Amino acid sequence: MSAVVFDSSVLIAILRQEPGSEVGERSLNEALISTVNLAEVATYLARNSVPPEKINEALATFPIEVIPFDKDQGVLTGCLYPACKSLGLSLGDRACLALAKSRELPVLTADRVWLELKLDITVKSIRE
């Protein structure tokens, strides 16, 4: 059973072996991610000139459950805008939060600004 929702920033931190990435690595087997956030990771890799077949290979190495972005998550993502706009959170950020809220799971991110959110969602950062 999955116990935490990953923001794209966590997978990117793992790929780059950034500080805090070990926190994400320890949670890989219990993590899930929205297709929206997986697309963000793929975009990051493509922007860094990784060929499409290598992007698929890289993403396939993660033992993480990928959750399709559906209508309910889409509506919830939009509804989260007022609570997130002052912190400058993107649609992808809100899609991650919507998945966490819909599954009643905590979210793991590398973006510490999320800790300032006033939502009924537990946010944990991989950074100290």
Residue pairs with C-beta under 8 A, 6 or more apart in sequence:
1 30
2 30
2 31
2 32
2 65
2 103
2 105
3 27
3 30
3 31
3 105
3 106
4 27
4 30
4 31
4 32
4 105
4 106
4 107
4 108
4 124
5 31
5 32
5 33
5 34
5 96
5 99
5 100
5 103
5 105
5 106
5 107
5 108
6 24
6 27
6 31
6 32
6 33
6 37
6 64
6 96
6 107
6 108
7 37
7 93
7 96
7 107
7 108
7 109
7 110
7 111
7 114
8 33
8 37
8 38
8 40
8 41
8 44
8 92
8 96
9 109
9 110
9 111
10 21
10 24
10 31
10 108
10 109
10 110
10 126
11 24
11 33
11 37
11 41
11 62
11 64
12 18
12 41
12 44
12 110
13 20
13 21
13 24
13 110
13 126
14 21
14 24
14 25
14 28
14 62
15 41
15 44
15 45
15 58
18 110
19 127
20 110
20 125
20 126
20 127
20 128
21 126
23 108
23 126
24 31
24 108
24 110
24 126
27 108
28 62
28 63
28 64
29 63
31 64
31 65
31 108
32 64
32 65
32 66
32 67
32 99
32 103
32 105
33 64
33 65
33 66
33 67
33 96
33 99
34 66
34 67
34 69
34 73
34 95
34 96
34 98
34 99
35 66
35 67
35 68
35 69
36 69
36 91
36 92
36 95
36 96
37 92
37 95
37 96
38 59
38 66
39 92
40 92
41 59
42 55
42 59
45 54
45 55
45 58
46 52
46 55
50 58
67 99
69 95
72 102
73 95
73 98
73 99
73 102
74 98
76 98
76 101
76 102
77 91
77 94
77 95
77 97
77 98
78 94
80 94
80 97
80 98
80 101
80 119
81 94
83 117
83 118
83 119
84 93
84 94
84 97
84 117
87 113
87 114
87 116
87 117
88 113
89 97
89 113
89 114
93 111
93 114
96 107
96 109
97 107
97 117
97 119
97 121
99 105
99 107
100 106
100 107
100 121
100 122
101 119
101 120
101 121
106 121
106 122
106 123
106 124
107 114
107 121
107 122
107 123
107 124
108 124
108 125
108 126
109 123
109 124
109 125
109 126
110 125
110 126
110 127
111 125
112 125
112 127
114 123
114 125
115 123
115 125
117 123
